[in-house]
Amino acid sequence: MEAGTVTNACSWISGRRAWLIILAIGLVTNIAFVIESHREEVFRIPTLDAATYHKKALSINAGDASSSTPFWQPPLYPYVLSAIYRIAPDSMFGARICHSLLGVLTILVVFALAKRVAPPPWAFLAALTACFYGPLLFFSSQLLPAGLATFLDSLVLLLGLNFLHRPTPRRGLVCGAALGLAALAVPNILVLLPVLILCALRFASSADDRRLLLAPTFSLAAGALICISPVTIRNYVVSGELVPISTNGGINLYIGNNSDASATIGIRPGLDWNRLVAKPFEKGGATSESEAQNYFFRRVAAYAFSEPWSFVRGTIVKTWHLVNSREIPRNIDIYTFRNYSVLLRSLVWRIGSFCFPFGLLLPLAILGMATTVRQNRDCATLVSAIAVYAASVVLFFPTTRYILPMIPCVIVLAVLGVRAIVAGFLDRTPGRVILVSAWVVLVLLLNLPAELPTDAIDFEAELLTNVGVGLQTRDSAEKAIGYYERALAISPEYADAHFYMGTAFRDAGKGDRAMTCHRTALEHRPDHHRAMNDLAVLLSNEDRVEEAVSLLRRSIALDPANKRTMYNLAVGLLRLDKLPEANEWLKKAGKPTVSRAQLEMLQQQLKGKKGQGSG
């Protein structure tokens, strides 16, 4: 009754018409969001990870992408972004539009996935939900790999279902190639390879059928290997080390698995992050990025074996964070960005501990899993894929950005949950009350308050500061100072805002104001070695060389590998006529040493020579 009623009511949604309608709605929502949000500089200026990818893509197009080290991050997204910049050069708006088109493709894949497990009207509802799912809309338009990863991961599942229905070597090769390509964006998608193989074996009806699966499953693995192997070979050629994709897996695993995981999960880009990255080299004796990754792997293993209960407790906490309704920030917070977009504000919001949309979507998806997993093998495959992928995220640490690739599956299963509730009421089955009660209980449970390691971070002040940094690099120092002032109005003790405002005043030739900013930064954060370096340069320019040298010594103690600070210290020591020590620092900085005769000739020039700020 339920299926017939809904089908008749929505009979106008059929065939090609449904695809065109979904395509049109997807284009309107995604492009409208980019147009509406692009009025604000917080969306126009790439910050943090987005700025890193932006610079990497530009360097690829400039022919400067060669390196003697393995890839630090999975390489697919920077190369896709570089291709976008060839289509839309110097246009952040054009780049964001291209990104939003990936979101539209993801919506179409959601529709195709949903049609595999539900009648067309319900599949249409799933695609419609994806069109208006705020986090998907937001991340699809950002200069981040999340949108690309979500599309590719969804495509892998769609091809995987086709493969499981008729396992052939050709289908296995295509699905495997998509899997390998997706792994070059987010490597943990590879957990789906054993899922697909095990599902194929489970669905085989006899031992003979299982033997026939040998060639298709081999093709599946081969397809993935074909896409990944060029990256592995490249990493080996440039470094002599076997790195399948990238070397950032070790540090990401360590962040979520150590005795002080709350602190490392909440670690911010900048000083603290740089010190964590440097730890394997300074304390672990690492001499390469691969050895640094292995250092972090060893630290995680040692922690798991020496403190097993702490490891288990941390895993349980991370699992709770993953299923909780809050959108978990990483380097950017979607709840902060919603303040700058009317559309996003209507699609992502919080009232107390209740969070929309995940607070409604996940309970429905759990209901959909429970009611369909034994009825449909495609549903069983989707449930298995979500469970294993979620486990891979929990193994590291959950954030909305990392969870996003499993959202298309969650949407499909959530629609199946709605369908089960509607069917119960239309058919007047006794179980309808149980279904509704279960959903209400799940909503209450998953919307309970959750304390996150990032709760103490003022993301608004951080965002405004990072936009200021982006403007400053674009020679808009005056506008940048305005953003730093806005950040400090929100968080007066935010040391980075004081520091960067000091660099802006320094570049504008306002040394006194720059010194005040750097001193204030050091008052709030005494270990801010970059502020020490810049303050020392300003003091040196005013002939307060002894004060400058003292600050530079403190800066080097905090950041022993900083060659720019070494050079500034050497300049200061030369001005104090301490030639032997100055030459030692010049050697460490990779600069030519100075003889006594040269020093006497250059002494007058050194008095007026400006040092190098930290940038």
N, C-alpha and C positions, 0 to 999 in steps of 0.2 A: 504493500500500500504506500509506504513512505517513498520508495523510489519512483513509483508511477505518479504520485501526486506532485512531487518536486519536478520530475521530468516534464510533466504536462505544463506546469506553471512556468517553466523556463524553456519551453520548446523552441523559442526563438534563438537560443544559444546553441548553435550546431555548426559542425564542420569548420570551413574556412572562416565563416563569419565570426565565430568565437575567437579564433586566433587574431583576426584583424581588430576586434574590439579590445582584446587584452593588449595587443601591440600599441594601439592608440592611447589607451589609458596609461600604460607604462611610460610611453614617450612624454605624455603631458605631465605626469607627476614628477618624473625625473628631471625633465628640462625646466619645468616651472620652479622646482626647488633650486636648481643651479642659478637660474635668472634671479629669483627672489633673494637668495642668500648671498649672491656675488656682489650685492651692493655694499656689503660690510667687509672691511679690510681683514677681519679675522678669518674670512673665507678666501680672500684673494691672496693673502701672503702665506706661503708654505712655512710651517714651523716644525721644529724638532725632527722627527723621523721623515715627515714630508719634505722638509728642507734638504735633508740628507739625500733622499731619493731624487729630488729635483736637481741637485748639484751633480749627482752621479750620472743622471741621464744626459745632462748638458756635456759632461766630460766625455761620455761615450760618443756623442755626436761631434765633439771637437777632436776625436781621435786620441784622447788622453786616457783611455780606459785600461791600458796595459798595466800589469802589475806582476810583481814577483812573488806574490802570496796567494794562497787559495781564496776563493770568495768568502768574505766574512758573513754576508747575508745571501739567502737564495737569490740567484741572479736573474730570474725570468722577469720580474716586475720592472727593474731599472731599464732593461732592454725594451720592454713594451712601452714604457714611458718615453724612452728616447725616440721610438718610432712615432709616438703621438706628437712629440715636439717637431718632428720633420713635417708632419701634416699641419700642425698649428704652431709654427715657430713664434716664440716670445709672447704667447697668448695663454695666460692662466685660465681665462674663460673657455677658450677652445679646448684646452686640456681637460677641464672639468666636464665639459659637454661630452667629450669622448669617453671619459670615465663613466658618466651616467648611462651611456649606451650599453656598457657592460651590465649595469643594473637592469636595463630592459631585457637583455638576453637572459639574465638570471630568472626574471619573471616568466619568460617563455618556457624555460626549462622546468620551472616549478609547475607550470600548466601541464607540460608533457608528463612529468612525474606523477602528478595527481590523477591524470587520466588513466594511468596504469593501475590505480588502486581504488578509484571511485567513479561514479557516473559523471557525465559531462557537466551537469550543473554544479556539482560539488567541486569538481576540478576547477571550474570557473571561479568559484568562491575562493579557492586556495590561491589562484593567480591574482585575484582582486586584493586579497589580504597582503600578498607580496608587494603589490603596487603601492600600498599605503603603510608598509611596515617601516616606521621611522628610522631605526638603526640601519636597515638595509639601504634606505634612501640616502642617509648621511654618509656612510662609509663608501658607498659606490661612487660618490662624487669627490672623495678625498684622494690626495696624491699618496695613497697607501696601497699595499698589496691585498688588503682585505676584500675589496670588491672583485678583483681578478680571481682570487682564491675561491671566493664563494661561487662564482660562475663555473670555474673549472671543476670544483668538487661536486657541484650539482650535476654537471655534464657527465662526470665519471659514474655517478650513481645511475643516471639514465642509461648510459651505455652498458653499465653493469647489469641492469635488469634485462636489457635486450640480450646480452650474452647468456644470462642464466636461463632464459626461455629457450634459446637454441644455441647451445655452446658449439661454436665452430672456430677453427683457427683464425679465420679472418676477423670475426667479431672479437675474439680474444685479443688479437693484435691491435685493433682499433681502440678497444677499451684500455688495454695496457699502455698504449701510447698516450692517451688522454691522462691516465694516472701518472705516468712519468712526467708529463708536461706540468701537471698540477703540483707535483712534488718539487719542481723547480721554483714554485711560488711559496708553497708551504709543505715542507718535507713530511710532516706527520700524517698527510693524506695517505702515505704508503701503508698505514695500518689497514686500509681497505683491501689491499691485495690478499692477505690471508682470509679476510671475511668473504670475499667473492669466491675464492677457491673452496673454502669450507662449505659455503652455501651450495655451490655446484655439486660437491660430493654428497651433501645431505639430500638434495633434491633428486639425485639419480635414483632410479627405481630398482636397479639391480647391480650386481657385481660387474656384469658385462658393460652396463652403461658407465660405470665408474672407470673401467679400463679405457673406454672411448673418450674419456675426459682428458687423457694424458696430453694429447696434442693441443687441444684448446687452452688448457691451463698453462702449458709451456709457452704458448703464443702470448697469453696474458702477461706472464712475467717478462717475456722477451720484449714485448712492446714497451713496458716500463723501462727496461734496461737500455733499450735503443735511445730513448729520450734523455736518460740521465747520464749515460756513459760519456758523451762529449764533454760534459762539465767535469766529470771525474778525471778524464784524461787531461783536460786543460789544467786542472788543479795539480795533477801529478807532474806535468811538464814544467810548470812554472816554479814548483816548490820541492819536487822530489818526494812529496808526502801523499799518502792515499787519503784523500778527502772526497767522499762521494758527492756532496753538494756544497756545503758551507761549514764554517767553523764556529758559528754562534750558538750551536745547540748546547754546548757544555755550560756556558754562562747562564743561558736561559733555564737549564735544568737546575743549576745551583741556586738561582734566585728563589725558586719555589721550594727548595729542599735543603735546608740547613737549620741550625739551631736558632737562628735569628731571622727566620723567613719573613716575618712581618716587616722587618726593617728593609730587607733586600727587595721584597715585592714593592715596597713603597719608595724605593730609591729613585731619585730624580736625575734627569739628564744634566750633565755639567760636572762639577767637582766630584761628587760622590760616585757617579757612574764611571768617570775616568779612573778613579782610584780602584774601583772594583775590577775594571778591565786590566789595570796594570798589576794587580796582585799576583797572577801567575809568573810574571817576569821578575817582580821584585822579591817575592817570597818563595816562589816555587821553582825557580831556576829555569823557567821556560825560555826558549830562544826562538820560538816560532808560534804562529797562531794555532797550528795543529797541536803543539805541545801545551799551549794555554788551554785549549779545549779539553785535552786529556787531564790536565790538572784539575779542572772543575769536575769532570766525571769522577776522578778519584776522591775528591772531597765529598761528593754526594754519596758514593759507595761507602766511604768511611763513616759518614753520618748515619746512613741507614743501618749499618751493622753495629755501630757503637751505641746508638740511641734508637732502637727499633720502635719503642712505644711513642717517642716523640715524632718519629717519621710517620707512623700510622695516624697519630692524632692530627698532624699537619695535613695529611691526605684527606682525612674526614672533613676538616675545616675547609679545604679547597673544594671538596665536593659540594658542601653546603653553599659556598659562594657561587659555584657554577649553577646550581638549580634555584638560587634565590632570585627574586624578581628584579633586583637592581641591575642597571647597566653599569658594568664594572670598568672603571677607567684604567688606562695604561699610561701613555704619555699625554693623551688628550681625553677630555671628559665631555661626553655628549650632552650632559645636563648643563654644562657651561656654554656650549655652542648654541643650545636651544634659545638662549637669551638674545641671540642675534638673528633669529629666523622665526617669522610668524608660522610658517608651515611646520617647521620642526617642533615648535612649541606646542602645536596642536596634536602632534603624532607621538611625542615622547614626553611624559610628565610623571610627577610623583605627588601623592597626597599622603603625608605621613610615611609609613613603610610600604604602602601600596604603590606599585610601579606599573605603568602602562607603557608598552604593550606586553612585555614578557610575563608580567604577573598574571595575565589572563591566558596567554598563548600556551605556556608550558603546561599548566594543569589540564588544558584541553588535549594537548598532545599526549600526555601520560594516559589520559582516558582513551584516546584513540589507539595507543599501543596496546592497552589491556584488552580492548574489545575486538581487535582485528588481527593480532599477531598470530593466532592459531587458525585464522580463517583464510588467509591469503599469503602465499609465499613471498610475493613482492613486498607486502607489509612487513613480513618477518625479516626480509633482507634490509629494509629501511631501518627497522628497529635495531637490528644488529649493527648496522653501520653507525647509527647515532650513538649507541652504547660504547662501541670501541673508539670512535673518534672523541667522544666526551672523555673517555678514560685517558686518551693521549693528551688532552688539554689539561686535565687534572694532574697528570704526571709532572707537568711543568707548573703552570699556574693559570687560572682562568681570568680572562678579561673579555669584554664584549667583542673586541676586535678579533680575538682568537676563537671565540665561540661562533662568530658570524657564519663561517662556512657550513655549519650544521643547521642553520635557521631554515633554509628551504625545506629540509626534511621535517623539521618541527612544525612548519606551517601545514604541510600535507597531512601529517598525523593529527594536528589540531582540528583540521576540517573533518577528519574521520571521527574525532571525538564529538564534534557538534552533530554530525550525522547520526551517531549512535543515540545521542540524547533526543534528537528530533524523531527518530524512528521509534524510540520507546514511547513517546507521547502520542504519536500518530496511531501506533498499533495498540496503545493502552496496555502495554506489558507491565507486569508487576515490578520489573527491574528498573523502570524509569525513575522511581524515587531514589533507588540506590545510586543510579548513575549521577543524578543531580546532587545528591548528598555528597558523593565522593568528590565531585568537582568542587563543591563549596569548601569541603575540608582541605582539598589540595590548594585552592586559592588562598585560604587562611594560612596554611602552613608555609607555602612558598613566598608569602608576602610578610612573614615575620621579620622584625628588624634584624639587620645583619651589620656587624662591625667589620669594616674593610681596612686593610693596612694603609689605604690611601685617604682615609677619612680626615686626617689632619692636614692634608695638602690644600692650599688655596689655589684651585685651578684657574679661577678668574684672574688673579694677580699674575699667575704664571703665564697664562695665555696672552694677556696684554703686554707683558714683558717680552715674550717671544715675538709678538707682532712688531714691537719696537725694534728688536734686533733685526728682523727681516727688512724693515723700512730703512734702518741705518745702513745695512749692506747695499741698499739701493740709493744711497746718497740722499736720504730724506731725514737728516739728523734732527731737524726741528720737529717734524711730525713724530719721530721716534721718542724724543724727550716728552712730548705730550702723552704718549702711551705709558712711558715709565712713571710719569706723575700720576696717571690714573691707577696704575698698579700699586703705587705706594699709598695712594689714598685708601685703597682697600686693605693693604697689608704693609703698614709702615716699617716693619722689621724684615721685609723681604730683601736679603742682602744682594741677590743678583740684580734686582731692579736698580738699587743704588750703584752697583758696579757698572752696569751698562749705561746708565745715565752719565756716570763719570767719563766713560769712553766717548760718549757723544759730545760732552762739553770739551774734552781734550781735543777731539778732532776739529771742534769749532774754535780752538785757540783760547778757550776760557779755562786756563790752568787752575786758578784759585777755586772755581766752582767744581772742577774735576777732582781736585784734591779733597775737598769737603765730602764729595760723594764716596770716594774710595775709603776715606777714614770712617765714614758712617757704615759702609759695607763691612769693614773690619770690626767695628764695634758689635755688629749683630752676628758676624761670623768670623771669629779670629783666625780660622784656618783658610780663609779665602786667598789662596796664593796668587791668583790672577790680579786681585785688587792690590796685593802687596807689590807685585811687579810693576803695575801701572803707576802706583803711588811713588815707587822708588824712581821711576823714570822722570816723573814730574819734579821730585825733589832734586834729582841730579841736574836737571835743566836749570834749577835755581841755585846751583853750586852748593847744595846741602848734601855733599857726596857721602859723608860718613853715615848719615841717616839712611841714605839710599842703599849703601852697601849692607848695612845691618838688616834692612828689610829684605834685600835680595837673598841674603844667607838664609833667612827664615823661609823664604819662598822655595828655595831649592831643597831645604830639608823636608818640605811638604810634597814637592813634586820633583824628585831627583833626576828625572829624565828630560826636563824641559830645557832644550838647547838655547831658546831665546833668552831665558832667564840667565843661563850660564854666560851668554854673550854680554848681557847688560851688566852682570857682576864683573866680568873681565874689564869692561870699559870703566866701571867705577874704580876698580883696583888700579888701573893704569893712571887714572887721575889722582889717586892717592900715592902714586909712585911705588906701588908694590908689584914690580915687574914679574918676579918668579911665579907668584901665585896667580897673577893675571894670565900668564902664559899657560898655566895648567888648565885654567877654565876655558881659554881659547881653544886648546887642544880638544877638550871634552865637547865643546860646542861645534867642532869641525871647522874652525877658522884658523887662518895663518897666525903663527906666533909673531911677537914683536921683539926686536933687538933694542939694546939700550940706545944706540944711535937713532934708530927709527923713533923711539919714544920721545927723545929730545926734540926731534924734528916735528913730531905730530902733537906735542903737548898743547900747543896753543889751539890746534883744531879740536882736540878732545874736550877742551873746556866748554866749547859751544856745541859739541856734538850731541844730538838728541838720541836717546836710547829707543829701543823697540818696545812698544806696548804689547800687551798680551793679545790684543785683537778681539 
